[in-house]
Amino acid sequence: MSSAANANRRPRAAQVLVMLAALVVLVAGLKAAQTFVVPILLAFFIATVSFPITNWLRNRRVPRSIAVMLTVLVDFAFLTGVIVFALSVVGELQARWNSYYGPLTFGKLEQAVESFANTEDQLRHWWQMNPARNPEMQSEIDTPTEEELEAAPRAEVIEYPEPEGQEDNRLAKAAELMIGQLREVQVSQIWNLGTGVLGTMVSFLGTTVLVVILTVFMLTEARMFGRRMDAICEARGPNIQRMLSALRDTQRYLGIKTAISLATGVMAGALCWAANIDFWPLWGILAFALNFIPVVGSVIAGVPPTLLALLVSGPPYALAVLGGYLLINTFLGNVLEPMLMGRRFGLSTLVVLVSVIFWGWLWGPIGMLLAVPLTMVVKVILDNSDEFRWIAVAIGKEGRRPAQESRILTEGAKEKGDEVVGETADVAGGS
């Protein structure tokens, strides 16, 4: 009996090892294929968010090719405007830092260091002269009376002038040090720096062109969605109801996330403007962009304006700005967004946080941006597997049972899946 059980455990253990090895190979392959996969995912993200614009134009009898081109132009103009504006504000912020914020910051740091050093010296002196530490000193110390304290001579503070020429010597030494460092810089280092910057710019432009081309084709191919769903049904492919529900959830998530991020950016910018914080448009744009990153993005967006308020206006203003950011993120992220998402969309908070960390490690900022949609795709794949469906249930919100999950997905597909196919078929027929 025991030998039969051991014989059954060995194939299962070998199967688990093979699955783990395949998972490691898959993750390594995705890491190596970053330059290939990331533009496709970014184009999918832009196309999904922009599809309502194309659909709105198609409903107004605009030809599909013109609607797609207008959508891409709107996306390009919006992103270019945001980037150019952010870069201009960052340049102004850098100039202001060199002239005002930098000296103010370093001055306060020097004051804090000096205050800490004085406190440390006083504590050390008190510790050395404390009679409780050395009982023998108690008998040697005579406590003076009030008359003796009043009659004691006052100590005179003697100021020693700084030797002449010392400041000039410091400047000369600093200048010699800077000249020596500049002499060590070789032409090859400058060339390598220039080629590195040029290579980065070329890579960025190439990726941008590739993303634009992929976005155009994705928006154009969207009209064939209904036909492909019918073909998958005829081929007895995966559960179409689950695929429709996942697609609808992904599009719904990205659309609602864009609207919530836009509201977050506007409210954060208005808060910084009301608190008289410099460069408030930049902090609004930062809040809009980072709000796409779940859990941690909105927290990171609130750090720079809070520190700036602390530096310029003091702790009360900093606490007010921090409280305003917490109020905005609590209302929009924890109240309004779940209410708009609905109960069908569900990943536990821990899974969302782990997915942000994992996809961010795998693909950088783009992975963090698409962490939730990618995790939803993985969840759908696991849902369609009888062997690994329990993992999908485990990472789901509130741990729904498979029957309950299937019922919710079926209802969602009946309500919204046919609507997606019908709209797409109408668009295809109109084109």
Protein Blocks (a to p, Z undefined) as FASTA:
>chain_A
ZZmmmmmmmmmmmmmmmmmmmmmmmmmmmmmmmmmmmmmmmmmmmmmmmmmmmmmmmmno
pafklmmmmmmmmmmmmmmmmmmmmmmmmmmmmmmmmmmmmmmmmmmmmmmmmmmmmmmm
mmmmmmmmpmklmmmlmmmpccddfklmmmpccdddddddddehklmmmmmmmmmmmmmm
mmmpcfklmmmmmmmmmmmmmmmmmmmmmmmmmmmmmmmmmmmmmmmmmmmmmnopadfk
lmmmmmmmmmmmmmmmmmmmmmmmmmmmmmmmmnopghklmmmmmmmmmmmpghjlmmmm
mmmmmmmmmmmnojklmmmmmmmmmmmmmmmmmmmmmmmnommlccdfklmmmmmmmmmm
mnommlmmmmmmmmmmmmmmmmmpmklmmmmmmmpghiiafklmmmmmmmmmmmmmmmmm
mmmmmmmmmZZ
